[in-house]
């Protein structure tokens, strides 16, 4: 089992920045950030694997950066130039299986989420 706890969400104006953090109890092969807003399907925002390779949703490429610090057992999502359409509940997730992916169906462990609200 892996326990995940997100933090760092909040309310910002468009163009602002936030950094989300996710503490985890042990390392896994791949970790990711996902988001979901009411009435929409959960989508993979960014993922990073044990080799440091990463993957991004097209709409956040160049604005968001995923990173992790295994010494601190923490995953991060640096979000810059936020837009109102980035408003959602953001979740941290992890999987042990090999393969870098943003497909939420393949992740086994999930945090409770942290809300991000971007106003125009």
Protein Blocks (a to p, Z undefined) as FASTA:
>chain_A
ZZdddehiacddehiacddddddfbdcfbdcdddddehiacddfbdcdfkopacddfklg
okaccdddfklopacdddehiafklgccddddddfbgcidfbfklpfbdcebjaddddZZ
